[in-house]
Amino acid sequence: MAPTDESGQAAQHASPLGATPPTGPPGEGAVPNTRMPRWLPRAMVLALALIAVFQLGSWAFHQLIGLLINILIAFFLALAIEPAVSKMAARGMRRGLATFLVFFGVLIVTAGFVTLLGSMLAGQIIKIVEDFPNYLDSVIAWINGHFHTELKRVDVQEGLLRSDWLRNYVRNSATGVLDVSAQVLGGLFQLLTIVLFSFYFAADGPRLRRTICSVLPPARQAEVLRAWEIAVDKTGGYIYSRGLMALISGVAHFILLQALDVPYAPVLAVWVGLVSQFIPTIGTYLAGALPMLVAFTVDPWYALWVLVFVVIYQQFENYVLQPKLTSKTVDIHPAVAFGSVIAGTALLGAVGALIAIPAVATLQAFLGAYVKRYAVTDDPRVHGHRKRGEGPSPLIRARALWERRRPPGTHDSDDGDSSS
């Protein structure tokens, strides 16, 4: 039975996705295809899901950025104490006990230093408060003598006590006590978090390395272990360089403070050395403020001398001492060390400035093992100078230049005599 025209047209327009409306020139009853492709809804759902996952990950990262920074600090702190813990563990001591003894020793030294410094600071503040009337009398006498005024200490004290500035300061200080307390508690919690993570990283270092290597092939395991060892060496070298600079800074400031007969000179020298080296960015200003305050109690001019010495020594340390010591201990160029500190400060603030140099040194040493190096050609341009006797002498080059500048047809007298 021959197919009819209608069945033939139906077979012609059939498709795997179903019947499609007939198409044809406009005006002949054709219906345009307006169905949505089947893949488009799935693509839209997939795109929305990816956007939602990205937003959720971004939100979680911003919420956990503080914890991640604390873990990063703890990791580098564990790398810094790893050599001491490993030496104690190699002598038969358990790693947990060795790590505890290292942290306990650091805690004892820190607590003793803070206690001694706090008692000294409290004594100096009491002395400043007691001697404040004498300082005020000397300042008033100097003003009256140079500006021909008739100021009195009683009038100045009453003016200060009745001033709006003092009232606003007391009011703001009273309202800010809770904020300061919250910040102190938050800082203590962060310090506890860093100490706990660094303790676990140092005590369970071998277990952590085994866990990481268990999911990697043997070739990758060797690379991870080598990178770990490089990180330990570079971080230890960085801590060593900072300790050496702290010692040099402490000795230099001790000599100055002892020459000026400033009390508590040894403690102040240790304060300047440690704070200026291990608190980046603002450590120098914090370190110099306390010696200036104590020197001011002896003589106001001594505070000025301390300020001048701190500024001069800081420039010497930044441009002479630090680049050389840092480049030798962590084996990176001084310019790279300086740039890494700037980049770390821009990324993570004070934490980035503190860990930037050991991180860059570790990365440089690890990548250096995979960069193929060749023997450098013995070209004098590599050394920045010419070999002696190579190339025309300055006299010959000057004479050739003179010959090119002379007009054509002219000859030297020697040439003319020879031609005649």
C-alpha positions as CSV (number, residue, x, y, z in Angstrom):
1,M,0.0,0.0,0.0
2,A,1.6,3.3,-1.1
3,P,2.1,5.9,1.6
4,T,-0.1,8.9,1.4
5,D,1.3,12.4,1.2
6,E,0.5,13.1,4.8
7,S,2.4,10.0,6.1
8,G,5.3,10.9,3.9
9,Q,5.5,14.4,5.3
10,A,5.3,13.1,8.9
11,A,8.1,10.7,8.2
12,Q,10.2,13.4,6.6
13,H,9.9,15.8,9.6
14,A,10.4,13.2,12.3
15,S,13.5,13.5,14.5
16,P,15.0,11.6,17.4
17,L,13.9,14.3,19.8
18,G,10.3,14.1,18.7
19,A,8.2,15.5,15.9
20,T,9.3,18.9,14.7
21,P,6.9,21.2,13.0
22,P,7.2,21.6,9.3
23,T,9.3,24.3,8.0
24,G,9.0,26.1,4.7
25,P,8.9,29.4,3.1
26,P,6.8,32.0,4.9
27,G,3.2,32.2,3.8
28,E,2.9,28.4,3.2
29,G,1.7,27.4,6.7
30,A,5.2,26.8,8.1
31,V,5.6,27.1,11.9
32,P,9.1,28.3,13.3
33,N,11.0,26.1,15.8
34,T,10.7,27.9,19.2
35,R,11.5,25.0,21.5
36,M,14.4,25.5,24.1
37,P,17.3,23.2,23.6
38,R,17.4,20.4,26.1
39,W,21.1,21.2,27.2
40,L,20.3,24.8,28.0
41,P,18.5,24.3,31.4
42,R,21.3,21.9,32.5
43,A,23.9,24.5,31.6
44,M,22.1,27.2,33.5
45,V,21.8,25.0,36.6
46,L,25.5,24.1,36.4
47,A,26.5,27.8,36.0
48,L,24.4,28.8,39.0
49,A,25.8,25.9,41.1
50,L,29.4,27.0,40.2
51,I,28.6,30.6,41.2
52,A,27.1,29.5,44.5
53,V,30.1,27.3,45.3
54,F,32.4,30.1,44.5
55,Q,30.5,32.5,46.7
56,L,30.4,30.0,49.5
57,G,34.1,29.3,49.2
58,S,34.9,33.0,49.2
59,W,32.7,33.6,52.3
60,A,34.3,30.7,54.1
61,F,37.8,31.9,53.2
62,H,37.2,35.4,54.5
63,Q,35.7,33.9,57.7
64,L,38.7,31.6,58.3
65,I,41.5,34.0,57.2
66,G,42.4,34.7,60.8
67,L,42.7,31.0,61.6
68,L,44.7,30.3,58.4
69,I,47.2,33.1,59.3
70,N,47.6,31.7,62.8
71,I,48.2,28.2,61.4
72,L,50.8,29.7,59.0
73,I,52.6,31.4,61.9
74,A,52.5,28.2,63.9
75,F,53.9,26.2,61.0
76,F,56.9,28.6,60.6
77,L,57.4,28.6,64.4
78,A,57.5,24.8,64.4
79,L,60.1,24.9,61.6
80,A,62.2,27.3,63.7
81,I,62.3,24.9,66.7
82,E,62.5,21.7,64.6
83,P,66.4,21.5,64.8
84,A,66.4,21.7,68.6
85,V,63.6,19.2,69.0
86,S,65.2,16.8,66.5
87,K,68.5,16.9,68.3
88,M,66.8,16.1,71.6
89,A,64.8,13.3,70.0
90,A,67.9,11.8,68.5
91,R,69.3,11.4,72.0
92,G,66.4,9.1,73.0
93,M,63.9,11.7,74.3
94,R,60.3,11.6,73.1
95,R,59.4,14.3,70.7
96,G,56.5,15.5,72.7
97,L,58.6,15.9,75.8
98,A,61.4,17.6,73.8
99,T,58.9,20.0,72.3
100,F,57.5,20.8,75.7
101,L,60.9,21.5,77.1
102,V,61.7,23.9,74.3
103,F,58.5,25.8,74.7
104,F,58.9,25.8,78.5
105,G,62.3,27.3,78.2
106,V,61.1,30.0,75.8
107,L,58.2,30.7,78.1
108,I,60.5,31.1,81.2
109,V,62.8,33.5,79.4
110,T,59.9,35.5,78.1
111,A,58.1,35.7,81.4
112,G,61.3,36.7,83.2
113,F,62.0,39.4,80.7
114,V,58.5,40.8,80.8
115,T,58.4,40.8,84.6
116,L,61.7,42.6,84.8
117,L,60.7,45.1,82.1
118,G,57.3,45.7,83.8
119,S,58.8,46.4,87.2
120,M,61.3,48.8,85.6
121,L,58.6,50.5,83.6
122,A,56.3,50.9,86.6
123,G,59.2,52.4,88.6
124,Q,60.0,54.9,85.8
125,I,56.4,55.9,85.4
126,I,56.1,56.6,89.2
127,K,59.3,58.6,89.1
128,I,58.0,60.6,86.1
129,V,54.8,61.4,87.9
130,E,56.7,62.4,91.1
131,D,59.1,64.6,89.2
132,F,56.5,66.1,86.9
133,P,56.1,69.4,88.9
134,N,59.9,70.0,88.7
135,Y,59.8,69.4,85.0
136,L,56.9,71.8,84.7
137,D,58.6,74.4,86.7
138,S,61.7,74.2,84.5
139,V,59.6,74.5,81.3
140,I,57.7,77.5,82.7
141,A,60.9,79.2,83.8
142,W,62.4,78.7,80.3
143,I,59.2,80.1,78.6
144,N,59.1,83.1,81.0
145,G,62.8,83.9,80.4
146,H,62.7,83.7,76.6
147,F,59.2,85.1,75.9
148,H,58.9,87.6,78.8
149,T,55.7,86.0,80.1
150,E,54.5,85.6,83.7
151,L,53.2,82.0,83.7
152,K,52.7,80.2,87.0
153,R,52.5,76.5,87.6
154,V,49.2,76.7,89.5
155,D,47.6,78.5,86.6
156,V,48.9,75.9,84.1
157,Q,47.7,73.0,86.3
158,E,44.2,74.5,86.7
159,G,44.0,75.2,83.0
160,L,44.8,71.6,82.2
161,L,42.4,70.2,84.7
162,R,39.5,72.4,83.5
163,S,40.2,71.9,79.8
164,D,37.7,70.2,77.5
165,W,40.4,68.2,75.9
166,L,41.2,66.4,79.2
167,R,37.5,65.7,80.0
168,N,37.0,64.3,76.5
169,Y,40.1,62.1,76.9
170,V,39.0,60.7,80.2
171,R,35.5,60.0,78.9
172,N,36.8,58.3,75.8
173,S,39.3,56.3,77.9
174,A,36.5,55.1,80.2
175,T,34.4,54.0,77.3
176,G,37.3,52.3,75.6
177,V,38.2,50.1,78.5
178,L,35.9,47.3,77.3
179,D,37.3,47.5,73.8
180,V,40.8,47.2,75.1
181,S,39.9,44.3,77.3
182,A,38.3,42.5,74.3
183,Q,41.4,43.1,72.2
184,V,43.6,41.7,74.9
185,L,41.5,38.6,75.3
186,G,41.4,38.2,71.5
187,G,45.2,38.5,71.4
188,L,45.6,35.9,74.2
189,F,43.3,33.5,72.3
190,Q,45.3,33.9,69.1
191,L,48.6,33.4,71.0
192,L,47.2,30.2,72.6
193,T,46.0,29.0,69.1
194,I,49.5,29.6,67.6
195,V,51.3,27.8,70.5
196,L,49.0,24.8,70.3
197,F,49.3,24.4,66.6
198,S,53.1,24.9,66.6
199,F,53.4,22.3,69.4
200,Y,51.4,19.8,67.4
201,F,53.4,20.5,64.2
202,A,56.7,20.1,66.1
203,A,55.8,17.1,68.2
204,D,54.0,15.2,65.4
205,G,56.3,16.3,62.6
206,P,57.3,12.8,61.5
207,R,53.7,11.6,61.6
208,L,52.6,14.6,59.6
209,R,55.3,14.0,57.0
210,R,54.3,10.3,56.8
211,T,50.6,11.3,56.3
212,I,51.5,13.6,53.5
213,C,53.9,11.2,51.8
214,S,51.3,8.3,52.1
215,V,49.2,9.9,49.4
216,L,52.1,10.6,47.0
217,P,54.2,8.4,44.7
218,P,57.8,7.7,45.8
219,A,59.3,10.3,43.5
220,R,57.0,13.0,44.9
221,Q,57.7,11.9,48.4
222,A,61.4,12.6,48.0
223,E,60.6,16.1,46.7
224,V,58.3,16.8,49.6
225,L,60.8,15.7,52.2
226,R,63.5,17.7,50.5
227,A,61.3,20.8,50.5
228,W,60.6,20.3,54.2
229,E,64.3,20.0,55.0
230,I,65.0,23.2,53.0
231,A,62.3,25.0,54.9
232,V,63.7,24.0,58.2
233,D,67.2,25.1,57.3
234,K,66.1,28.5,55.9
235,T,63.7,29.3,58.7
236,G,66.4,28.4,61.3
237,G,68.9,30.6,59.4
238,Y,66.4,33.5,59.4
239,I,65.9,33.2,63.1
240,Y,69.7,33.0,63.6
241,S,70.2,36.2,61.6
242,R,67.5,38.0,63.5
243,G,69.0,36.9,66.8
244,L,72.4,38.1,65.7
245,M,71.1,41.5,64.7
246,A,69.2,41.7,68.0
247,L,72.5,41.1,69.8
248,I,74.4,43.7,67.8
249,S,71.6,46.2,68.3
250,G,71.4,45.5,72.0
251,V,75.1,46.0,72.5
252,A,75.2,49.2,70.5
253,H,72.3,50.7,72.5
254,F,73.7,49.5,75.8
255,I,76.9,51.4,75.1
256,L,75.0,54.5,74.5
257,L,72.7,54.2,77.5
258,Q,75.6,53.3,79.7
259,A,77.5,56.3,78.5
260,L,74.6,58.6,79.3
261,D,74.2,57.0,82.7
262,V,70.6,55.9,82.0
263,P,69.2,53.5,84.6
264,Y,68.3,49.9,83.6
265,A,70.6,50.1,80.6
266,P,71.0,46.3,80.2
267,V,67.2,45.7,80.3
268,L,66.6,48.6,77.9
269,A,69.3,47.3,75.5
270,V,67.6,43.8,75.5
271,W,64.3,45.4,74.9
272,V,65.6,47.4,71.9
273,G,67.3,44.4,70.4
274,L,64.3,42.0,70.6
275,V,61.5,44.4,69.8
276,S,63.2,46.0,66.8
277,Q,64.0,42.7,65.2
278,F,61.1,40.5,65.9
279,I,58.2,43.0,65.6
280,P,58.3,44.2,62.0
281,T,57.2,47.6,60.7
282,I,56.5,49.3,64.1
283,G,59.1,47.4,66.1
284,T,61.7,50.1,65.7
285,Y,59.4,52.8,67.0
286,L,58.3,50.7,70.0
287,A,61.8,49.8,70.8
288,G,63.1,53.4,70.7
289,A,60.2,54.9,72.7
290,L,61.0,53.3,76.0
291,P,64.7,54.2,76.2
292,M,63.7,57.8,75.3
293,L,61.1,57.9,78.1
294,V,63.6,56.6,80.7
295,A,66.4,58.9,79.4
296,F,63.9,61.8,79.7
297,T,63.7,61.2,83.5
298,V,67.4,61.7,83.7
299,D,67.8,64.7,81.4
300,P,65.5,65.8,78.6
301,W,68.5,66.3,76.3
302,Y,69.4,62.7,76.8
303,A,66.1,61.7,75.2
304,L,67.1,63.7,72.2
305,W,70.4,62.0,72.0
306,V,68.7,58.6,72.2
307,L,66.3,59.6,69.4
308,V,69.2,60.7,67.1
309,F,71.1,57.5,67.8
310,V,68.1,55.3,67.1
311,V,67.5,56.9,63.8
312,I,71.1,56.7,62.7
313,Y,71.5,53.1,63.8
314,Q,68.3,52.1,62.0
315,Q,69.6,53.5,58.7
316,F,72.9,51.6,59.2
317,E,71.0,48.4,60.0
318,N,68.6,48.7,57.0
319,Y,71.2,49.6,54.4
320,V,74.4,47.9,55.6
321,L,73.9,45.3,58.3
322,Q,70.6,43.6,57.5
323,P,71.1,43.0,53.8
324,K,74.5,41.3,54.4
325,L,73.5,39.2,57.3
326,T,70.2,38.1,55.8
327,S,71.7,37.3,52.4
328,K,74.3,35.1,54.1
329,T,72.1,33.2,56.5
330,V,69.2,32.6,54.1
331,D,71.2,32.8,50.9
332,I,69.1,35.3,49.0
333,H,70.1,38.6,47.4
334,P,69.6,41.7,49.5
335,A,67.3,43.3,46.9
336,V,65.2,40.1,46.9
337,A,65.1,40.1,50.7
338,F,63.9,43.7,50.7
339,G,61.3,43.1,48.0
340,S,60.0,40.0,49.7
341,V,59.4,42.0,52.9
342,I,57.5,44.7,51.0
343,A,55.4,42.1,49.2
344,G,54.7,40.2,52.5
345,T,53.7,43.4,54.2
346,A,51.3,44.2,51.4
347,L,49.7,40.7,51.4
348,L,49.6,39.8,55.1
349,G,50.7,42.9,57.0
350,A,53.1,42.4,59.9
351,V,52.8,38.6,59.7
352,G,53.8,38.7,56.0
353,A,56.8,40.9,56.8
354,L,58.0,38.4,59.4
355,I,57.7,35.2,57.4
356,A,58.4,36.7,53.9
357,I,62.2,36.2,53.9
358,P,62.2,32.5,55.0
359,A,59.3,31.7,52.7
360,V,61.1,33.2,49.7
361,A,64.4,31.6,50.6
362,T,62.7,28.2,50.9
363,L,61.0,28.7,47.5
364,Q,64.2,29.9,45.8
365,A,66.3,27.0,47.2
366,F,63.6,24.4,46.2
367,L,63.2,25.7,42.7
368,G,67.0,26.0,42.3
369,A,67.2,22.2,42.3
370,Y,65.1,22.0,39.2
371,V,66.8,24.8,37.2
372,K,69.5,23.5,34.9
373,R,72.6,25.7,35.0
374,Y,75.5,25.9,32.5
375,A,79.1,27.1,32.7
376,V,79.4,30.8,32.0
377,T,81.4,31.8,29.0
378,D,84.7,33.6,29.6
379,D,83.5,36.8,28.0
380,P,84.8,40.0,29.6
381,R,81.4,41.5,29.3
382,V,80.1,39.0,31.9
383,H,82.6,40.4,34.4
384,G,81.7,44.0,33.5
385,H,85.1,45.1,32.1
386,R,87.3,44.5,29.1
387,K,90.4,42.4,29.1
388,R,93.7,44.3,29.2
389,G,95.0,44.7,25.7
390,E,91.7,43.8,24.0
391,G,90.3,46.3,21.5
392,P,91.8,49.5,20.3
393,S,93.4,51.8,22.9
394,P,91.8,55.1,23.7
395,L,94.5,57.0,21.7
396,I,93.8,55.0,18.6
397,R,90.0,55.4,18.9
398,A,90.5,59.2,19.4
399,R,92.8,59.4,16.3
400,A,90.3,57.4,14.2
401,L,87.5,59.8,15.3
402,W,89.7,62.8,14.4
403,E,90.4,61.3,10.9
404,R,86.7,60.9,10.2
405,R,86.0,64.5,11.2
406,R,88.7,66.0,9.0
407,P,87.7,67.4,5.6
408,P,88.7,65.3,2.5
409,G,91.8,66.2,0.6
410,T,93.9,67.3,3.6
411,H,97.0,65.3,4.7
412,D,99.4,65.5,7.5
413,S,102.7,67.2,7.1
414,D,104.5,63.8,7.3
415,D,102.5,62.6,4.3
416,G,103.3,65.7,2.3
417,D,107.0,65.3,2.9
418,S,107.0,61.7,1.9
419,S,105.2,62.5,-1.3
420,S,107.7,65.1,-2.3
